[in-house]
Amino acid sequence: MGCIIFRPDVITKYTAGEIFDVEITGTVSGTISYTVTFVSINPITKITLDRDSLVLKQGEESQLNAEIAPYDADDVSLNWVSSNKDVATVEDGHIIALSAGETSITVSSADGSVSATCLVKVKDRYTVKFNTNGGSEINSQIIDEDETVTEPFEPIKNGYNFGGWYQDEALTTAWDFSMPVTGDMTLYAKWELIIDKTVMVGKKITFRTSRKIKKFTVSEKGIVNVSKSGKKMIVKGKKPGIVTVVAYDKNGYEVGSWVVEVKPRQ
């Protein structure tokens, strides 16, 4: 086996499969095989990507564009590779984001001598649940990392006004819907009791029903004194607070329900 170093004074361009003659000076005995290696005289010397980093959502697609120098290199073909195909795949610069994580997209010349890399981050996805605390149901939302929650329609709860969404079960910190989501979370509904009547401490208020009152219940003792007379319910404020008074007829059917707030005497 021999090797030819062929450096002609006149450069000739050859294509794959083309047959050419090489004149060898010397004495040859028998058959000699030679390996001829072609070396590009105008290779790619630089690859530049239009982005060096990229953030995508799961399922999102994007195109990376590569610029080579010189533009008229002998071999302009490029190889594209993703370092983590579970996160994102690439083909001819076309990226498809699959799952949360990071991967490096590398493009290189055919001989591997020159390359460029783009770091791709695929966002995570989070679930935001809504606990309505006894109100009408609100569906959960799937939110991409660092995106915001869409404020849902206000839930409904009989006897209450909706008081907003809170990020803690104790209802101490209201949620700002302009804030990005950084993890799974639950938002809690706050409710404000609808007050039917207000009475001062020491004062009375009378409620009337359509049927004679047989019995009544009071949600909390000590705030009001309650008495009944026929179709009337008399409520007297005793100390500041909020109570619910419910009246029933002789058959046990509800004939009236009132939320009463007792305020301090002024």
Backbone hydrogen bonds, N-H to C=O, Kabsch-Sander energy under -0.5 kcal/mol:
donor,donor_aa,acceptor,acceptor_aa,energy
2,G,33,S,-2.3
4,I,35,T,-1.0
5,I,3,C,-0.5
6,F,4,I,-0.8
7,R,5,I,-0.7
11,I,9,D,-0.6
18,E,15,T,-2.0
24,I,22,V,-0.5
25,T,23,E,-0.5
26,G,24,I,-0.5
28,V,26,G,-0.5
30,G,28,V,-0.5
35,T,2,G,-1.4
36,V,34,Y,-0.5
37,T,35,T,-0.6
38,F,36,V,-0.5
39,V,37,T,-0.5
45,T,69,A,-3.2
46,K,69,A,-1.6
48,T,67,E,-2.8
50,D,65,N,-1.8
54,L,119,L,-2.3
56,L,121,K,-2.8
59,G,97,A,-2.1
60,E,57,K,-2.2
62,S,95,I,-2.1
64,L,93,G,-3.1
67,E,48,T,-3.1
69,A,46,K,-2.1
73,A,70,P,-1.3
74,D,42,N,-2.7
76,V,74,D,-0.5
79,N,108,S,-2.8
81,V,106,T,-2.3
83,S,104,S,-2.0
87,V,84,N,-1.1
88,A,84,N,-2.0
89,T,96,I,-1.9
91,E,94,H,-1.6
94,H,91,E,-2.1
95,I,62,S,-3.6
95,I,93,G,-0.6
96,I,89,T,-1.9
97,A,60,E,-2.8
98,L,87,V,-3.5
99,S,87,V,-1.3
101,G,122,V,-1.9
103,T,120,V,-2.3
105,I,103,T,-0.5
105,I,118,C,-3.0
106,T,81,V,-2.8
106,T,104,S,-0.7
107,V,116,A,-2.6
108,S,79,N,-2.2
109,S,114,V,-2.5
110,A,77,S,-0.9
112,G,109,S,-1.7
116,A,107,V,-2.2
118,C,105,I,-2.5
119,L,52,D,-2.2
120,V,103,T,-3.2
120,V,118,C,-0.6
121,K,54,L,-3.0
122,V,101,G,-3.2
123,K,56,L,-3.0
123,K,121,K,-0.6
126,Y,143,I,-3.3
128,V,126,Y,-0.5
128,V,141,Q,-3.0
129,K,127,T,-0.6
129,K,185,M,-2.6
131,N,129,K,-0.5
131,N,187,L,-3.3
132,T,130,F,-0.8
135,G,132,T,-0.9
136,S,156,I,-1.6
141,Q,128,V,-2.4
143,I,126,Y,-3.2
143,I,141,Q,-0.6
145,E,124,D,-2.9
146,D,181,V,-2.7
147,E,144,D,-2.3
149,V,179,M,-0.5
151,E,149,V,-0.6
160,Y,157,K,-2.0
161,N,192,E,-3.3
163,G,190,K,-3.9
166,Y,188,Y,-2.7
167,Q,173,T,-2.6
171,L,168,D,-1.8
174,A,172,T,-0.5
175,W,165,W,-2.5
177,F,175,W,-0.7
179,M,176,D,-2.1
181,V,147,E,-2.9
185,M,127,T,-2.1
187,L,129,K,-2.9
188,Y,166,Y,-3.4
189,A,131,N,-2.7
190,K,164,G,-2.4
192,E,161,N,-2.9
193,L,191,W,-0.5
194,I,159,G,-2.9
195,I,193,L,-0.6
196,D,194,I,-0.5
196,D,259,V,-1.7
197,K,259,V,-1.9
199,V,261,E,-2.5
201,V,263,K,-1.9
202,G,237,G,-2.7
203,K,200,M,-2.2
205,I,235,V,-2.3
207,F,233,M,-2.9
209,T,231,K,-2.4
213,I,230,G,-3.2
214,K,248,Y,-3.0
215,K,248,Y,-1.6
217,T,246,V,-2.4
219,S,244,T,-2.1
223,I,220,E,-0.7
225,N,236,K,-2.4
227,S,234,I,-2.3
229,S,232,K,-2.5
232,K,229,S,-1.7
233,M,207,F,-3.0
234,I,227,S,-3.1
235,V,205,I,-3.1
235,V,233,M,-0.5
236,K,225,N,-2.8
237,G,200,M,-0.6
237,G,203,K,-2.6
238,K,223,I,-3.1
239,K,223,I,-1.7
241,G,262,V,-1.8
243,V,260,V,-2.4
245,V,258,W,-2.9
246,V,217,T,-2.2
247,A,256,G,-3.0
248,Y,215,K,-2.8
249,D,253,Y,-2.4
252,G,249,D,-1.7
255,V,247,A,-2.6
256,G,247,A,-1.2
258,W,245,V,-2.7
260,V,243,V,-2.8
260,V,258,W,-0.6
261,E,197,K,-2.4
262,V,241,G,-3.3
262,V,260,V,-0.5
263,K,199,V,-2.3
263,K,261,E,-0.6
